[in-house]
């Protein structure tokens, strides 16, 4: 299925979950990661059960340390 991830088109398998997406993006640690789908935050405790739909607009934010 076609989705948009951080303003970039991407193909995901049907019924892909958040862990599937993170794996496809080679994001190995979820520490400091926040995710929103169609402007709605998906809480981390729901990541395993959440399924993307075709044309979802996904925003992944990764907190970084600095100063």
CHARMM-style PDB file with segment names, atoms N, HN, CA, C and O in Angstrom:
ATOM      1  N   UNK     1       0.839  -1.175   0.000  1.00  0.00      PROA
ATOM      2  CA  UNK     1       0.000   0.000   0.000  1.00  0.00      PROA
ATOM      3  C   UNK     1       0.882   1.235   0.000  1.00  0.00      PROA
ATOM      4  O   UNK     1       2.026   1.204   0.452  1.00  0.00      PROA
ATOM      5  N   UNK     2       0.337   2.305  -0.507  1.00  0.00      PROA
ATOM      6  HN  UNK     2      -0.593   2.331  -0.875  1.00  0.00      PROA
ATOM      7  CA  UNK     2       1.056   3.570  -0.631  1.00  0.00      PROA
ATOM      8  C   UNK     2       0.783   4.422   0.607  1.00  0.00      PROA
ATOM      9  O   UNK     2      -0.372   4.639   0.976  1.00  0.00      PROA
ATOM     10  N   UNK     3       1.860   4.909   1.251  1.00  0.00      PROA
ATOM     11  HN  UNK     3       2.798   4.733   0.951  1.00  0.00      PROA
ATOM     12  CA  UNK     3       1.749   5.830   2.380  1.00  0.00      PROA
ATOM     13  C   UNK     3       2.772   6.948   2.182  1.00  0.00      PROA
ATOM     14  O   UNK     3       3.663   6.853   1.339  1.00  0.00      PROA
ATOM     15  N   UNK     4       2.625   7.997   2.970  1.00  0.00      PROA
ATOM     16  HN  UNK     4       1.901   8.074   3.655  1.00  0.00      PROA
ATOM     17  CA  UNK     4       3.588   9.095   2.980  1.00  0.00      PROA
ATOM     18  C   UNK     4       4.236   9.111   4.360  1.00  0.00      PROA
ATOM     19  O   UNK     4       3.545   9.202   5.375  1.00  0.00      PROA
ATOM     20  N   UNK     5       5.561   9.022   4.394  1.00  0.00      PROA
ATOM     21  HN  UNK     5       6.122   8.947   3.570  1.00  0.00      PROA
ATOM     22  CA  UNK     5       6.309   9.028   5.653  1.00  0.00      PROA
ATOM     23  C   UNK     5       7.237  10.236   5.637  1.00  0.00      PROA
ATOM     24  O   UNK     5       8.150  10.322   4.815  1.00  0.00      PROA
ATOM     25  N   UNK     6       6.995  11.165   6.552  1.00  0.00      PROA
ATOM     26  HN  UNK     6       6.254  11.096   7.220  1.00  0.00      PROA
ATOM     27  CA  UNK     6       7.794  12.399   6.616  1.00  0.00      PROA
ATOM     28  C   UNK     6       7.941  13.027   5.228  1.00  0.00      PROA
ATOM     29  O   UNK     6       9.036  13.394   4.803  1.00  0.00      PROA
ATOM     30  N   UNK     7       6.818  13.138   4.545  1.00  0.00      PROA
ATOM     31  HN  UNK     7       5.928  12.840   4.890  1.00  0.00      PROA
ATOM     32  CA  UNK     7       6.694  13.795   3.241  1.00  0.00      PROA
ATOM     33  C   UNK     7       7.372  13.031   2.102  1.00  0.00      PROA
ATOM     34  O   UNK     7       7.629  13.604   1.043  1.00  0.00      PROA
ATOM     35  N   UNK     8       7.664  11.738   2.313  1.00  0.00      PROA
ATOM     36  HN  UNK     8       7.455  11.273   3.173  1.00  0.00      PROA
ATOM     37  CA  UNK     8       8.258  10.899   1.275  1.00  0.00      PROA
ATOM     38  C   UNK     8       7.336   9.719   0.998  1.00  0.00      PROA
ATOM     39  O   UNK     8       6.884   9.052   1.929  1.00  0.00      PROA
ATOM     40  N   UNK     9       7.055   9.458  -0.267  1.00  0.00      PROA
ATOM     41  HN  UNK     9       7.422  10.000  -1.024  1.00  0.00      PROA
ATOM     42  CA  UNK     9       6.214   8.316  -0.634  1.00  0.00      PROA
ATOM     43  C   UNK     9       6.929   7.016  -0.292  1.00  0.00      PROA
ATOM     44  O   UNK     9       8.148   6.900  -0.423  1.00  0.00      PROA
ATOM     45  N   UNK    10       6.139   6.042   0.150  1.00  0.00      PROA
ATOM     46  HN  UNK    10       5.149   6.136   0.256  1.00  0.00      PROA
ATOM     47  CA  UNK    10       6.696   4.746   0.532  1.00  0.00      PROA
ATOM     48  C   UNK    10       5.642   3.678   0.321  1.00  0.00      PROA
ATOM     49  O   UNK    10       4.447   3.943   0.451  1.00  0.00      PROA
ATOM     50  N   UNK    11       6.077   2.482  -0.002  1.00  0.00      PROA
ATOM     51  HN  UNK    11       7.047   2.266  -0.107  1.00  0.00      PROA
ATOM     52  CA  UNK    11       5.182   1.334  -0.118  1.00  0.00      PROA
ATOM     53  C   UNK    11       5.364   0.444   1.102  1.00  0.00      PROA
ATOM     54  O   UNK    11       6.489   0.140   1.500  1.00  0.00      PROA
ATOM     55  N   UNK    12       4.251   0.030   1.691  1.00  0.00      PROA
ATOM     56  HN  UNK    12       3.337   0.277   1.368  1.00  0.00      PROA
ATOM     57  CA  UNK    12       4.259  -0.894   2.823  1.00  0.00      PROA
ATOM     58  C   UNK    12       3.378  -2.085   2.488  1.00  0.00      PROA
ATOM     59  O   UNK    12       2.451  -1.965   1.686  1.00  0.00      PROA
ATOM     60  N   UNK    13       3.656  -3.231   3.090  1.00  0.00      PROA
ATOM     61  HN  UNK    13       4.408  -3.329   3.741  1.00  0.00      PROA
ATOM     62  CA  UNK    13       2.754  -4.373   2.905  1.00  0.00      PROA
ATOM     63  C   UNK    13       1.378  -4.051   3.493  1.00  0.00      PROA
ATOM     64  O   UNK    13       1.273  -3.257   4.428  1.00  0.00      PROA
ATOM     65  N   UNK    14       0.340  -4.657   2.954  1.00  0.00      PROA
ATOM     66  HN  UNK    14       0.426  -5.302   2.194  1.00  0.00      PROA
ATOM     67  CA  UNK    14      -0.996  -4.484   3.526  1.00  0.00      PROA
ATOM     68  C   UNK    14      -0.973  -4.885   4.992  1.00  0.00      PROA
ATOM     69  O   UNK    14      -0.287  -5.831   5.378  1.00  0.00      PROA
ATOM     70  N   UNK    15      -1.719  -4.169   5.794  1.00  0.00      PROA
ATOM     71  HN  UNK    15      -2.277  -3.400   5.481  1.00  0.00      PROA
ATOM     72  CA  UNK    15      -1.858  -4.370   7.244  1.00  0.00      PROA
ATOM     73  C   UNK    15      -0.529  -4.262   7.988  1.00  0.00      PROA
ATOM     74  O   UNK    15      -0.324  -4.950   8.988  1.00  0.00      PROA
ATOM     75  N   UNK    16       0.374  -3.408   7.511  1.00  0.00      PROA
ATOM     76  HN  UNK    16       0.207  -2.849   6.698  1.00  0.00      PROA
ATOM     77  CA  UNK    16       1.649  -3.186   8.193  1.00  0.00      PROA
ATOM     78  C   UNK    16       1.406  -2.486   9.526  1.00  0.00      PROA
ATOM     79  O   UNK    16       0.514  -1.647   9.651  1.00  0.00      PROA
ATOM     80  N   UNK    17       2.213  -2.846  10.513  1.00  0.00      PROA
ATOM     81  HN  UNK    17       2.937  -3.528  10.411  1.00  0.00      PROA
ATOM     82  CA  UNK    17       2.137  -2.246  11.842  1.00  0.00      PROA
ATOM     83  C   UNK    17       3.268  -1.227  12.002  1.00  0.00      PROA
ATOM     84  O   UNK    17       4.114  -1.078  11.120  1.00  0.00      PROA
ATOM     85  N   UNK    18       3.269  -0.538  13.125  1.00  0.00      PROA
ATOM     86  HN  UNK    18       2.582  -0.659  13.842  1.00  0.00      PROA
ATOM     87  CA  UNK    18       4.338   0.427  13.395  1.00  0.00      PROA
ATOM     88  C   UNK    18       5.702  -0.275  13.448  1.00  0.00      PROA
ATOM     89  O   UNK    18       6.652   0.217  12.840  1.00  0.00      PROA
ATOM     90  N   UNK    19       5.832  -1.412  14.157  1.00  0.00      PROA
ATOM     91  HN  UNK    19       5.060  -1.812  14.652  1.00  0.00      PROA
ATOM     92  CA  UNK    19       7.129  -2.099  14.122  1.00  0.00      PROA
ATOM     93  C   UNK    19       7.563  -2.484  12.706  1.00  0.00      PROA
ATOM     94  O   UNK    19       8.754  -2.445  12.396  1.00  0.00      PROA
ATOM     95  N   UNK    20       6.611  -2.854  11.846  1.00  0.00      PROA
ATOM     96  HN  UNK    20       5.644  -2.886  12.098  1.00  0.00      PROA
ATOM     97  CA  UNK    20       6.947  -3.162  10.449  1.00  0.00      PROA
ATOM     98  C   UNK    20       7.538  -1.934   9.757  1.00  0.00      PROA
ATOM     99  O   UNK    20       8.541  -2.032   9.050  1.00  0.00      PROA
ATOM    100  N   UNK    21       6.911  -0.785   9.965  1.00  0.00      PROA
ATOM    101  HN  UNK    21       6.096  -0.705  10.539  1.00  0.00      PROA
ATOM    102  CA  UNK    21       7.394   0.456   9.358  1.00  0.00      PROA
ATOM    103  C   UNK    21       8.783   0.811   9.876  1.00  0.00      PROA
ATOM    104  O   UNK    21       9.677   1.126   9.092  1.00  0.00      PROA
ATOM    105  N   UNK    22       8.965   0.760  11.191  1.00  0.00      PROA
ATOM    106  HN  UNK    22       8.239   0.503  11.829  1.00  0.00      PROA
ATOM    107  CA  UNK    22      10.261   1.114  11.767  1.00  0.00      PROA
ATOM    108  C   UNK    22      11.355   0.181  11.261  1.00  0.00      PROA
ATOM    109  O   UNK    22      12.475   0.618  10.994  1.00  0.00      PROA
ATOM    110  N   UNK    23      11.036  -1.084  11.133  1.00  0.00      PROA
ATOM    111  HN  UNK    23      10.127  -1.439  11.350  1.00  0.00      PROA
ATOM    112  CA  UNK    23      11.993  -2.048  10.587  1.00  0.00      PROA
ATOM    113  C   UNK    23      12.342  -1.709   9.139  1.00  0.00      PROA
ATOM    114  O   UNK    23      13.511  -1.749   8.756  1.00  0.00      PROA
ATOM    115  N   UNK    24      11.338  -1.378   8.339  1.00  0.00      PROA
ATOM    116  HN  UNK    24      10.388  -1.345   8.651  1.00  0.00      PROA
ATOM    117  CA  UNK    24      11.571  -1.023   6.936  1.00  0.00      PROA
ATOM    118  C   UNK    24      12.448   0.223   6.816  1.00  0.00      PROA
ATOM    119  O   UNK    24      13.212   0.367   5.862  1.00  0.00      PROA
ATOM    120  N   UNK    25      12.329   1.112   7.788  1.00  0.00      PROA
ATOM    121  HN  UNK    25      11.708   0.994   8.564  1.00  0.00      PROA
ATOM    122  CA  UNK    25      13.126   2.339   7.790  1.00  0.00      PROA
ATOM    123  C   UNK    25      14.463   2.152   8.502  1.00  0.00      PROA
ATOM    124  O   UNK    25      15.238   3.100   8.629  1.00  0.00      PROA
ATOM    125  N   UNK    26      14.732   0.943   8.963  1.00  0.00      PROA
ATOM    126  HN  UNK    26      14.102   0.173   8.860  1.00  0.00      PROA
ATOM    127  CA  UNK    26      15.954   0.597   9.688  1.00  0.00      PROA
ATOM    128  C   UNK    26      16.129   1.433  10.947  1.00  0.00      PROA
ATOM    129  O   UNK    26      17.237   1.849  11.287  1.00  0.00      PROA
ATOM    130  N   UNK    27      15.012   1.673  11.633  1.00  0.00      PROA
ATOM    131  HN  UNK    27      14.112   1.335  11.357  1.00  0.00      PROA
ATOM    132  CA  UNK    27      15.038   2.343  12.932  1.00  0.00      PROA
ATOM    133  C   UNK    27      15.022   1.233  13.975  1.00  0.00      PROA
ATOM    134  O   UNK    27      14.005   0.566  14.170  1.00  0.00      PROA
ATOM    135  N   UNK    28      16.166   1.040  14.648  1.00  0.00      PROA
ATOM    136  HN  UNK    28      16.991   1.582  14.489  1.00  0.00      PROA
ATOM    137  CA  UNK    28      16.331  -0.101  15.544  1.00  0.00      PROA
ATOM    138  C   UNK    28      15.951   0.181  16.987  1.00  0.00      PROA
ATOM    139  O   UNK    28      15.669  -0.751  17.740  1.00  0.00      PROA
ATOM    140  N   UNK    29      15.938   1.432  17.383  1.00  0.00      PROA
ATOM    141  HN  UNK    29      16.168   2.189  16.771  1.00  0.00      PROA
ATOM    142  CA  UNK    29      15.601   1.786  18.758  1.00  0.00      PROA
ATOM    143  C   UNK    29      14.385   2.708  18.751  1.00  0.00      PROA
ATOM    144  O   UNK    29      14.322   3.666  17.980  1.00  0.00      PROA
ATOM    145  N   UNK    30      13.419   2.407  19.619  1.00  0.00      PROA
ATOM    146  HN  UNK    30      13.470   1.629  20.246  1.00  0.00      PROA
ATOM    147  CA  UNK    30      12.231   3.254  19.682  1.00  0.00      PROA
ATOM    148  C   UNK    30      12.381   4.363  20.722  1.00  0.00      PROA
ATOM    149  O   UNK    30      11.480   5.184  20.893  1.00  0.00      PROA
ATOM    150  N   UNK    31      13.509   4.385  21.409  1.00  0.00      PROA
ATOM    151  HN  UNK    31      14.242   3.718  21.270  1.00  0.00      PROA
ATOM    152  CA  UNK    31      13.734   5.416  22.417  1.00  0.00      PROA
ATOM    153  C   UNK    31      13.725   6.791  21.749  1.00  0.00      PROA
ATOM    154  O   UNK    31      14.466   7.029  20.796  1.00  0.00      PROA
ATOM    155  N   UNK    32      12.894   7.679  22.248  1.00  0.00      PROA
ATOM    156  HN  UNK    32      12.292   7.486  23.022  1.00  0.00      PROA
ATOM    157  CA  UNK    32      12.825   9.036  21.722  1.00  0.00      PROA
ATOM    158  C   UNK    32      12.035   9.186  20.434  1.00  0.00      PROA
ATOM    159  O   UNK    32      12.095  10.233  19.789  1.00  0.00      PROA
ATOM    160  N   UNK    33      11.285   8.140  20.046  1.00  0.00      PROA
ATOM    161  HN  UNK    33      11.237   7.289  20.570  1.00  0.00      PROA
ATOM    162  CA  UNK    33      10.504   8.177  18.805  1.00  0.00      PROA
ATOM    163  C   UNK    33       9.045   8.510  19.128  1.00  0.00      PROA
ATOM    164  O   UNK    33       8.463   7.948  20.055  1.00  0.00      PROA
ATOM    165  N   UNK    34       8.474   9.416  18.367  1.00  0.00      PROA
ATOM    166  HN  UNK    34       8.947   9.873  17.614  1.00  0.00      PROA
ATOM    167  CA  UNK    34       7.039   9.706  18.430  1.00  0.00      PROA
ATOM    168  C   UNK    34       6.480   9.533  17.026  1.00  0.00      PROA
ATOM    169  O   UNK    34       7.170   9.773  16.036  1.00  0.00      PROA
ATOM    170  N   UNK    35       5.218   9.113  16.953  1.00  0.00      PROA
ATOM    171  HN  UNK    35       4.657   8.918  17.758  1.00  0.00      PROA
ATOM    172  CA  UNK    35       4.621   8.827  15.654  1.00  0.00      PROA
ATOM    173  C   UNK    35       3.196   9.359  15.612  1.00  0.00      PROA
ATOM    174  O   UNK    35       2.420   9.174  16.549  1.00  0.00      PROA
ATOM    175  N   UNK    36       2.866  10.025  14.506  1.00  0.00      PROA
ATOM    176  HN  UNK    36       3.497  10.175  13.745  1.00  0.00      PROA
ATOM    177  CA  UNK    36       1.502  10.499  14.275  1.00  0.00      PROA
ATOM    178  C   UNK    36       1.052  10.017  12.901  1.00  0.00      PROA
ATOM    179  O   UNK    36       1.843   9.951  11.960  1.00  0.00      PROA
ATOM    180  N   UNK    37      -0.218   9.686  12.803  1.00  0.00      PROA
ATOM    181  HN  UNK    37      -0.860   9.739  13.567  1.00  0.00      PROA
ATOM    182  CA  UNK    37      -0.811   9.249  11.543  1.00  0.00      PROA
ATOM    183  C   UNK    37      -2.011  10.138  11.274  1.00  0.00      PROA
ATOM    184  O   UNK    37      -2.938  10.212  12.080  1.00  0.00      PROA
ATOM    185  N   UNK    38      -1.985  10.808  10.141  1.00  0.00      PROA
ATOM    186  HN  UNK    38      -1.232  10.748   9.486  1.00  0.00      PROA
ATOM    187  CA  UNK    38      -3.070  11.720   9.765  1.00  0.00      PROA
ATOM    188  C   UNK    38      -3.351  12.725  10.878  1.00  0.00      PROA
ATOM    189  O   UNK    38      -4.499  12.974  11.244  1.00  0.00      PROA
ATOM    190  N   UNK    39      -2.263  13.296  11.407  1.00  0.00      PROA
ATOM    191  HN  UNK    39      -1.330  13.093  11.110  1.00  0.00      PROA
ATOM    192  CA  UNK    39      -2.314  14.333  12.444  1.00  0.00      PROA
ATOM    193  C   UNK    39      -2.832  13.842  13.790  1.00  0.00      PROA
ATOM    194  O   UNK    39      -3.233  14.656  14.621  1.00  0.00      PROA
ATOM    195  N   UNK    40      -2.832  12.536  14.024  1.00  0.00      PROA
ATOM    196  HN  UNK    40      -2.506  11.875  13.348  1.00  0.00      PROA
ATOM    197  CA  UNK    40      -3.248  11.972  15.307  1.00  0.00      PROA
ATOM    198  C   UNK    40      -2.097  11.152  15.879  1.00  0.00      PROA
ATOM    199  O   UNK    40      -1.583  10.251  15.217  1.00  0.00      PROA
ATOM    200  N   UNK    41      -1.696  11.464  17.103  1.00  0.00      PROA
ATOM    201  HN  UNK    41      -2.113  12.196  17.641  1.00  0.00      PROA
ATOM    202  CA  UNK    41      -0.608  10.722  17.743  1.00  0.00      PROA
ATOM    203  C   UNK    41      -1.052   9.289  18.001  1.00  0.00      PROA
ATOM    204  O   UNK    41      -2.170   9.040  18.454  1.00  0.00      PROA
ATOM    205  N   UNK    42      -0.155   8.349  17.704  1.00  0.00      PROA
ATOM    206  HN  UNK    42       0.752   8.551  17.337  1.00  0.00      PROA
ATOM    207  CA  UNK    42      -0.393   6.941  18.026  1.00  0.00      PROA
ATOM    208  C   UNK    42       0.474   6.629  19.241  1.00  0.00      PROA
ATOM    209  O   UNK    42       1.703   6.643  19.165  1.00  0.00      PROA
ATOM    210  N   UNK    43      -0.183   6.349  20.355  1.00  0.00      PROA
ATOM    211  HN  UNK    43      -1.181   6.338  20.417  1.00  0.00      PROA
ATOM    212  CA  UNK    43       0.543   6.081  21.593  1.00  0.00      PROA
ATOM    213  C   UNK    43       1.361   4.800  21.464  1.00  0.00      PROA
ATOM    214  O   UNK    43       0.929   3.834  20.835  1.00  0.00      PROA
ATOM    215  N   UNK    44       2.523   4.806  22.058  1.00  0.00      PROA
ATOM    216  HN  UNK    44       2.874   5.590  22.569  1.00  0.00      PROA
ATOM    217  CA  UNK    44       3.456   3.685  21.933  1.00  0.00      PROA
ATOM    218  C   UNK    44       2.834   2.357  22.350  1.00  0.00      PROA
ATOM    219  O   UNK    44       3.136   1.325  21.749  1.00  0.00      PROA
ATOM    220  N   UNK    45       1.988   2.361  23.350  1.00  0.00      PROA
ATOM    221  HN  UNK    45       1.743   3.199  23.838  1.00  0.00      PROA
ATOM    222  CA  UNK    45       1.384   1.093  23.793  1.00  0.00      PROA
ATOM    223  C   UNK    45       0.427   0.506  22.757  1.00  0.00      PROA
ATOM    224  O   UNK    45       0.007  -0.644  22.886  1.00  0.00      PROA
ATOM    225  N   UNK    46       0.079   1.285  21.732  1.00  0.00      PROA
ATOM    226  HN  UNK    46       0.420   2.219  21.627  1.00  0.00      PROA
ATOM    227  CA  UNK    46      -0.804   0.798  20.662  1.00  0.00      PROA
ATOM    228  C   UNK    46      -0.045   0.446  19.382  1.00  0.00      PROA
ATOM    229  O   UNK    46      -0.655   0.006  18.407  1.00  0.00      PROA
ATOM    230  N   UNK    47       1.260   0.631  19.372  1.00  0.00      PROA
ATOM    231  HN  UNK    47       1.756   0.989  20.164  1.00  0.00      PROA
ATOM    232  CA  UNK    47       2.035   0.432  18.145  1.00  0.00      PROA
ATOM    233  C   UNK    47       1.911  -0.976  17.572  1.00  0.00      PROA
ATOM    234  O   UNK    47       1.819  -1.133  16.355  1.00  0.00      PROA
ATOM    235  N   UNK    48       1.908  -1.998  18.416  1.00  0.00      PROA
ATOM    236  HN  UNK    48       1.983  -1.870  19.405  1.00  0.00      PROA
ATOM    237  CA  UNK    48       1.843  -3.375  17.902  1.00  0.00      PROA
ATOM    238  C   UNK    48       0.495  -3.684  17.267  1.00  0.00      PROA
ATOM    239  O   UNK    48       0.418  -4.492  16.341  1.00  0.00      PROA
ATOM    240  N   UNK    49      -0.561  -3.054  17.752  1.00  0.00      PROA
ATOM    241  HN  UNK    49      -0.499  -2.398  18.504  1.00  0.00      PROA
ATOM    242  CA  UNK    49      -1.911  -3.341  17.258  1.00  0.00      PROA
ATOM    243  C   UNK    49      -2.349  -2.410  16.128  1.00  0.00      PROA
ATOM    244  O   UNK    49      -3.238  -2.758  15.351  1.00  0.00      PROA
ATOM    245  N   UNK    50      -1.742  -1.245  16.032  1.00  0.00      PROA
ATOM    246  HN  UNK    50      -1.020  -0.962  16.664  1.00  0.00      PROA
ATOM    247  CA  UNK    50      -2.143  -0.263  15.027  1.00  0.00      PROA
ATOM    248  C   UNK    50      -1.779  -0.762  13.632  1.00  0.00      PROA
ATOM    249  O   UNK    50      -0.687  -1.291  13.424  1.00  0.00      PROA
ATOM    250  N   UNK    51      -2.683  -0.595  12.686  1.00  0.00      PROA
ATOM    251  HN  UNK    51      -3.570  -0.166  12.855  1.00  0.00      PROA
ATOM    252  CA  UNK    51      -2.436  -0.969  11.291  1.00  0.00      PROA
ATOM    253  C   UNK    51      -2.619   0.259  10.406  1.00  0.00      PROA
ATOM    254  O   UNK    51      -3.597   0.995  10.535  1.00  0.00      PROA
ATOM    255  N   UNK    52      -1.670   0.464   9.514  1.00  0.00      PROA
ATOM    256  HN  UNK    52      -0.875  -0.134   9.409  1.00  0.00      PROA
ATOM    257  CA  UNK    52      -1.749   1.575   8.578  1.00  0.00      PROA
ATOM    258  C   UNK    52      -2.758   1.271   7.486  1.00  0.00      PROA
ATOM    259  O   UNK    52      -3.057   0.113   7.196  1.00  0.00      PROA
ATOM    260  N   UNK    53      -3.275   2.332   6.886  1.00  0.00      PROA
ATOM    261  HN  UNK    53      -3.032   3.273   7.121  1.00  0.00      PROA
ATOM    262  CA  UNK    53      -4.180   2.229   5.742  1.00  0.00      PROA
ATOM    263  C   UNK    53      -3.538   2.929   4.551  1.00  0.00      PROA
ATOM    264  O   UNK    53      -2.669   3.786   4.711  1.00  0.00      PROA
ATOM    265  N   UNK    54      -3.974   2.555   3.377  1.00  0.00      PROA
ATOM    266  HN  UNK    54      -4.680   1.858   3.248  1.00  0.00      PROA
ATOM    267  CA  UNK    54      -3.462   3.174   2.165  1.00  0.00      PROA
ATOM    268  C   UNK    54      -3.671   4.685   2.222  1.00  0.00      PROA
ATOM    269  O   UNK    54      -4.719   5.160   2.660  1.00  0.00      PROA
ATOM    270  N   UNK    55      -2.677   5.422   1.783  1.00  0.00      PROA
ATOM    271  HN  UNK    55      -1.825   5.035   1.427  1.00  0.00      PROA
ATOM    272  CA  UNK    55      -2.681   6.888   1.737  1.00  0.00      PROA
ATOM    273  C   UNK    55      -2.551   7.560   3.094  1.00  0.00      PROA
ATOM    274  O   UNK    55      -2.774   8.766   3.200  1.00  0.00      PROA
ATOM    275  N   UNK    56      -2.194   6.810   4.141  1.00  0.00      PROA
ATOM    276  HN  UNK    56      -2.013   5.831   4.054  1.00  0.00      PROA
ATOM    277  CA  UNK    56      -1.942   7.442   5.434  1.00  0.00      PROA
ATOM    278  C   UNK    56      -0.770   8.407   5.312  1.00  0.00      PROA
ATOM    279  O   UNK    56       0.183   8.167   4.571  1.00  0.00      PROA
ATOM    280  N   UNK    57      -0.864   9.504   6.057  1.00  0.00      PROA
ATOM    281  HN  UNK    57      -1.639   9.699   6.659  1.00  0.00      PROA
ATOM    282  CA  UNK    57       0.215  10.478   6.151  1.00  0.00      PROA
ATOM    283  C   UNK    57       0.862  10.281   7.516  1.00  0.00      PROA
ATOM    284  O   UNK    57       0.259  10.583   8.545  1.00  0.00      PROA
ATOM    285  N   UNK    58       2.088   9.775   7.520  1.00  0.00      PROA
ATOM    286  HN  UNK    58       2.578   9.529   6.684  1.00  0.00      PROA
ATOM    287  CA  UNK    58       2.774   9.367   8.746  1.00  0.00      PROA
ATOM    288  C   UNK    58       3.905  10.345   9.036  1.00  0.00      PROA
ATOM    289  O   UNK    58       4.693  10.687   8.154  1.00  0.00      PROA
ATOM    290  N   UNK    59       3.967  10.785  10.285  1.00  0.00      PROA
ATOM    291  HN  UNK    59       3.327  10.507  11.001  1.00  0.00      PROA
ATOM    292  CA  UNK    59       5.045  11.661  10.723  1.00  0.00      PROA
ATOM    293  C   UNK    59       5.798  10.952  11.838  1.00  0.00      PROA
ATOM    294  O   UNK    59       5.210  10.565  12.848  1.00  0.00      PROA
ATOM    295  N   UNK    60       7.101  10.784  11.650  1.00  0.00      PROA
ATOM    296  HN  UNK    60       7.579  11.098  10.830  1.00  0.00      PROA
ATOM    297  CA  UNK    60       7.963  10.186  12.672  1.00  0.00      PROA
ATOM    298  C   UNK    60       8.910  11.272  13.153  1.00  0.00      PROA
ATOM    299  O   UNK    60       9.593  11.918  12.359  1.00  0.00      PROA
ATOM    300  N   UNK    61       8.938  11.461  14.466  1.00  0.00      PROA
ATOM    301  HN  UNK    61       8.383  10.936  15.111  1.00  0.00      PROA
ATOM    302  CA  UNK    61       9.821  12.453  15.069  1.00  0.00      PROA
ATOM    303  C   UNK    61      10.761  11.718  16.010  1.00  0.00      PROA
ATOM    304  O   UNK    61      10.332  10.903  16.826  1.00  0.00      PROA
ATOM    305  N   UNK    62      12.039  12.014  15.887  1.00  0.00      PROA
ATOM    306  HN  UNK    62      12.388  12.676  15.224  1.00  0.00      PROA
ATOM    307  CA  UNK    62      13.031  11.407  16.771  1.00  0.00      PROA
ATOM    308  C   UNK    62      13.699  12.515  17.567  1.00  0.00      PROA
ATOM    309  O   UNK    62      14.310  13.425  17.007  1.00  0.00      PROA
ATOM    310  N   UNK    63      13.571  12.421  18.886  1.00  0.00      PROA
ATOM    311  HN  UNK    63      13.074  11.681  19.341  1.00  0.00      PROA
ATOM    312  CA  UNK    63      14.198  13.399  19.763  1.00  0.00      PROA
ATOM    313  C   UNK    63      15.709  13.196  19.735  1.00  0.00      PROA
ATOM    314  O   UNK    63      16.196  12.065  19.728  1.00  0.00      PROA
ATOM    315  N   UNK    64      16.433  14.291  19.719  1.00  0.00      PROA
ATOM    316  HN  UNK    64      16.038  15.210  19.725  1.00  0.00      PROA
ATOM    317  CA  UNK    64      17.890  14.225  19.765  1.00  0.00      PROA
ATOM    318  C   UNK    64      18.387  15.090  20.905  1.00  0.00      PROA
ATOM    319  O   UNK    64      17.734  16.047  21.321  1.00  0.00      PROA
ATOM    320  N   UNK    65      19.537  14.735  21.389  1.00  0.00      PROA
ATOM    321  HN  UNK    65      20.067  13.958  21.052  1.00  0.00      PROA
ATOM    322  CA  UNK    65      20.129  15.464  22.491  1.00  0.00      PROA
ATOM    323  C   UNK    65      21.145  16.443  21.936  1.00  0.00      PROA
ATOM    324  O   UNK    65      21.867  16.135  20.987  1.00  0.00      PROA
ATOM    325  N   UNK    66      21.193  17.585  22.514  1.00  0.00      PROA
ATOM    326  HN  UNK    66      20.607  17.835  23.284  1.00  0.00      PROA
ATOM    327  CA  UNK    66      22.170  18.564  22.047  1.00  0.00      PROA
ATOM    328  C   UNK    66      22.124  19.806  22.909  1.00  0.00      PROA
ATOM    329  O   UNK    66      21.369  19.891  23.877  1.00  0.00      PROA
ATOM    330  N   UNK    67      22.919  20.727  22.549  1.00  0.00      PROA
ATOM    331  HN  UNK    67      23.532  20.657  21.762  1.00  0.00      PROA
ATOM    332  CA  UNK    67      22.907  21.939  23.346  1.00  0.00      PROA
ATOM    333  C   UNK    67      23.756  23.011  22.763  1.00  0.00      PROA
ATOM    334  OT1 UNK    67      23.848  24.101  23.328  1.00  0.00      PROA
TER     335      UNK     67
END
